[in-house]
């Protein structure tokens, strides 16, 4: 094994779980996500001589992941994966994240899926993977102001989707009260 190969294995391979987590959200098919990560590592290995030792290899790998995703086109993210709740081995507890009840985790995932690709990508990388806005700007080849705007708007859209809806009775009474004030 060459020293460059050992360096690649030591520095790049530990990030496979993070890459796979984001790839699964991008393409929503586990097999395609694994293929995307494999393509990412293949491209990273082929261009590892261009990587500058001492810089952020994690951000470099994510940039390669997104370039590979964009190169494949967006058709892979169009079809959601359908899982029957009656399927053998279905375990609602397996989807529990960060101590949230299953319904809450499902609502968060649905709200995340409802975001545009641009907002979802920034939310995933910033909130789930912990990248800074500057790192996101480098990974996505965007101005930092655009990253900050997408992050802010994405978070607001998530808040709006996850906010408890106000009761219909209260809305009806509030509308009736406004109508009476306008007439009276």
N, C-alpha and C positions, 0 to 999 in steps of 0.2 A: 504494500500500500504506500502510495506517495504521500509526502507531507501535505500537498495541496488537497488530496483526497481526504486525508485525516482532518484537515482544517475544515473542509466542507461538511463532513459528517459531524464534527464537534460543534460547529457554529450554526449550520443551516437546519439540520434535521430536527433539533429540539422544537422548532416552530411549526411542525406539521399539524399538531392539534389545533392551533389557532388558525392556520390556513384552512384546514378542513371545516372548522366551525363557520368561518365566513363563506367559504365556497358552498356549503350546504344552504345557506340563506340566499346566496346568489342564484343558484340553479334549482333548488328544491327537490332534486333527485339525488339520493345518496351515491349511486354509482357514477353519475355525471360529476358530482362534487369530487369524488375520489380521482376521477380522470383529470379534472381540472388541477388538482393539487399535484398529481403526478406530472402533468405537463409543466406546471410551475417549477418543480424540482428539475425536470429535464432541461428547461431553458436556463435555470439558474446554474446548473452544472456546466452547460455549454458556454456560458458567459462568465463563469466564476473568475477567470483571469482578469476581467474588467472590474471586479469588485475591489474596492479599496479597503484593505484591512484596517480595522479600527473605527469604521463608520457603522451605521445602524443596519445590520444585516436583516433584521426583522422588517423594517420599512422597505428595504430593497426587495425582499421576497414578496411582500404584499403588492408592491408596484408590478412585479412580474405576474403575480396572480391576476391582477386587474387587467393588465395588458393581454394576457391569455384569454380571459373572459370576454373582453371586448373583441378580440380576434375571432372568437367562436360565433359571435353575433348574439343577439339577445333572445333568439328563438328558444333556447334551452330553459329560460326562466318563465316562459309563458304558461306552461301547463303545471298546475299544482299536483302534488302527490296525494292520492286519495287512499285513505286507510279506513277499513271497516272497523267499527267499534266492536263488532261481533267476531272479529278475527281471533283465532286462537293465539294466545300469548300476548294479547293487548293488555298493557299495564298502564293505567292512567298515572300512577305514581312515577313512572319512568320519565314523564315529561315535566315533572315538578322542577322548578328552577328557583334557586335562591330562597327557598322556604315559602314560596308563594303557593297558595292552594291551587289545585289543578285548573279550576275555572279562571282564576286570575292569570295564570301563566298562559292559558289559551287565549285570553283576551289581549294580553300584551303581544303575543305572537301575531294575532290577527291584526292588531293595530299597526304593528311593524310591517306586516305584509301589505297593508293598505297604503303605506307611504310610497311615493315615487321612488324609482331606483336610485336617483341622486340623493334623496334624503335618507333612505334606508341604508345606503352604503356609508354615509358619513356617520350616522347614528351607530351602526355596528362597529365601525373602526374606532370611534371615539369612546363610546360608552362600554361596549363589550370588550374590545381589545386594548383600550387604554392609550391610544395614540393621541399626541398633542395636536392642536390645530396646525402647527407648522409642519409636523410630520405628515399629517393628512394632505396638506397642500402639496408636499413633495411626492407622496404616493400617487395622488390623483391628478397631478399636473394641473392644479388649479391655483388661482390667487388665494391668499389666506382669507381675504374678505369674503370670497365666495364660500369657502369652507365654513367660516363662522356663521354666515347667513343661513346656509343649508342646515347647519347643526341647530341653530336657534329655531328655524321654522319647522324642522323635523321634530324637535322636542315639543314645540307648541302643538303640532298636529297630534303627537302621541298623547299629550295631556288632554286635548279636546276629545279625542276618541275614548280615552279611559275615564274621563270625568263621569261621575254618576249623573244620569239624566234627571232633570227636575221633573217632579210628578206632573202628569197631564192636568190634574185638577188645579194645581197651583197656577199653571200656565193659563188655563181657561179663566180662572178668577182674575189673574193679573190683566188679561186682555179685556175682560168685562169692566174692570175698574178703570182702565185707560179710556175705554169707550165712553163711560159715564162722565169722566172728567172732561173729555172733549166736547160732549153734548151739553153739559151743564155749565 
